[in-house]
Amino acid sequence: MSNPNHDRGDHYLTTPKAEPFLERLIFNNRVVILIGFLLLTAFLGYNAVKIQPDASFERMIPLDHPYVINMLDHRNDLENLGNFVRIAVETKTGDIFSAEYMETLKQITDEVFYLDGVDRSGLKTLWTSNVRWVEVTEQGFQGGTVIPDNYDGSPASLEQLRQNILRSNEVGRLVSDNFKSTIVYAPLYEKNLETGEPLDYATFSRQLEEKIRDKYKEQNPDIDIHIVGFAKKVGDLIEGIGSIAWFAGITILLTTLLLFWYSRSVTGTLVPVFTSIVAVFLQLGALRLLGYGLDPYSVLVPFLVFAIGISHGVQIVNAMAVEAAKGFDAETSARLAFRALYIPGMLALISDAFGFLTLFFIEIDVIRDLAIAAGLGVAFVIITNLVLHVLIMSYLGISKGGIRHVQNHGEKQDRKWRLMSYFAHPGIAPVSLLIAVIGLGLGLYYKQGLKVGDLDQGAPELRADSRYNLDNAYIIDNYSTSADVLVVMVETPEEQCTQYSVLRAMDSLQWELQNTPGVQSSASLADVSKIVTKALNEGSWKWYEISRNQTIINASIREAPSGLINTNCSLTPVLVFLEDHKAETLETVVERVEVFAKANSDENHTFLLAAGNAGVEAATNEVIANAKDMMLIMVYGVVSLLCFATFRSIRAVLCIVVPLGLTSVLCEAIMAVSGIGIKVATLPVIALGVGIGVDYGIYIYSKLEKYLLEGKLLQDAYFETLRSTGKAVMFTGVTLGLGVVTWIFSPIKFQADMGFLLFFMFLWNMVGAIWLLPALARFLLRPDQMIAKANAAK
């Protein structure tokens, strides 16, 4: 015997006016569409499993920033001061002046020399010919390589080595202050000069571990190896990506269990998980076909794609369970769920995609890659969620356990929803708004302390106790030249870089910087000239000055170290060694240099910022600082326009967007209090949180408006909204929050930061949609007028 509700549903579904064209197109071609999905998933899934980790120095820096343009324009004039590794070879007992230690250092030098990607002409160690000593004697200048010509490991030759090192000005640079370690400095090529292939950072980092650290520590237990540099940091990040697979498994398992607890339906659990995973595979396959890999930052995007898929999948499962509980069959339930959700679902997902794509306007390639990956992932979620999901469910339906769960818990849940509906009560709504205003004020106050850039020493993308950061701390503690180098380039006409006026200006800049907080030391051609001039005058400190006699200057810089002057003498650097690359340090030093450059550059010499890893960091911070507010304006602008186009009401837009704005302010306040700066790794979180968070408000508002237009009072309309959609929104917020909060245990610090921030944004956006939206609706929507309009239309 047919169910009367079923018959009523069939009649409702066959009414042409009620059946959208898109619904007819999808459900009347179910088999063809599912076969198409099968073929597409097989093809893109095959490509997805072949996607490779990808990282590039140039893709992680703002190539259009003036600092970086200056650095790249002169990359052939100076040593590669932006991309290098420093390998500290430490002896645990005694000092470096032993035959065994020096032999080990020689072997490591040879090993590094033959590593793919190393700029061999710029390699520096005690064993390379470009590390020299110079002294002035009664007979004139004497000098040579630091390693004596007759070196044989004997005590006499080791003593000669000691004397040469002391005369070489390398103590604190290539040799530690306590003589217990030395540095192997290896600048790197970004691309293979023969093949043009980009440097494989994962392979290079692995070779450093296997061929240098592990090999020589095993050969000589008295030796310890410390390695720092951009390539090593990225390599460690890529190595940490392997652990992300575990977090992916935990997230999927946790989501599956919670989804089953929520729906009590096997099909209602497995189908949304399956379609969300399909969306991830489609995204990864498409990225590979477009020539993209997964860098250490965009590798987290598949998590977000899965989360978005689950978020919208829960809405479909919830809507189908409600319809199935009324007696409709699987196909009818799927049709009704699609009809109710495809407009708010598409609006939410398109808002997500456009929100992510606003990141594309930040002129850093890794953030642009992340924007493309996220936007592409959301595009696939639209078709997997609104097409594949409902079509599979139209065959499988909600299992009997899920239907019984809806039927048996309705009255019990109604009491909870009735209580929560008081958020829309005339007496409660003003209190909610007052709390929101207080929260906004506190957020605005605390977010004043938010910094752009890194707030910790070393590599803040990694844990403080990570191998890389421990190595970095060792080098900082034992060398007077840190790993954070800011390079100010002094440009002159050809053959003019050694003129008195140029060296004098450089010396003045160094004096200025050495009295600047955060500067450890500095070095330039002016230092070389002063040291040699003093030596030429019996070592008298009275002569430790730049001579006005050009002949003396020319003699003093004749043996200048490589890297301090280019071939045609049109460029020379001032190397500024910083205590760290914290945001405040970089801001202070860069500001001091810019003021000096503006006042002292002329037709004879121009001070250009900036090369070195600290120069790149400063440029990146400036781009992010300038882009942050613009990005937020664009994200909220796009979301607001899409909401307005759908609901045709400014009041509706405010109801949806204001809770998001409160969340953004509170998130920035939490970042400031927690010591998390805005940087390449964390900036996207703000846009991603807004993009995903808007989904909650759109689903809640679309249902609330529907019931208001049916003539229900605001509190009653909100009660019905909570019964139908609110529970799915709450479940989604909690589930997604619990899914990402596991990231706080990741060995990758920026993933832990992202997990913490996304956990807050997922939960608080849900709270804003459930708690603040109805309070805003009480004052903005004028529900009495909407009810009168609905009654007049009857």
Buried (B, 14 or more C-beta within 10 A) or exposed (E): EEEEBBEEBBEBBEEEEEBBEBBEEBBEEBEEBBEEBEEBBEEBBEBBEEBEBBBBBBBBBBBEBEBBBBBBEBBEBBBBBBBBBBBBBBBEEEEBBBBEBBEBBBBBBEBBBEBBBBBEEBBBBBBBEBBBBBBBEEEEBEBEBBBBEEBEEEEEBBEBBBEBBEBBBBBBBBBBEEBBBBBBBBBBBBEEEEEEEBBBBBBBBBBBBEBBBEBBEEEBEBBBBBBBBBBBBBBBBBBBBEBBEEBBEBBBEBBBEBBBEBBBBBBBBBBBBBBBBBBBBBBBBBBBEEEBBBBBBBBBBBBBBBBBBBBBBBBBBBBBBBBBBBBBBBBBBBBBBBBBBBBBBBBBBBBBBBBBBBBBEBBBBBBBBBBBBBBBBBBBBBBBBBBBBBBBBBBBBBBEBBBEBBEEEEEEBBEBBBEBBBBBBEEBBEEBBEEBEEBBEEBEEBBEEBBBBBBBBBBBBBBEEBBBBBBBBBBBEBBEBBBBBBBBBBBBEEEBBBBBBBBBBBBEBBEBBEEBEBBBBBBBBBBBBBBBBBBBBEEEEEBBBBBEEEEBBEBBBEEBBEBBBBEEBBBBBBBBBBBBBBBBBBBBBBEBBEEBBEEBBEEEBBBBBBBBBBBBBBBBBBBBBBBBEEBBEBBBEBBBEBBBEBBEBEBBBBBBBBBBBBBBBBBBBBBBEEEBBBBBBBBBBBBBBBBBBBBBBBBBBBBBBBBBBBBBBBBBBBBBBBBBBBBBBBBBBBBBBBBBBBBBEBBBBBBBBBBBBBBBBBBBBBBBBBBBBBBBBBBBBBBEEBBEEBEEEE
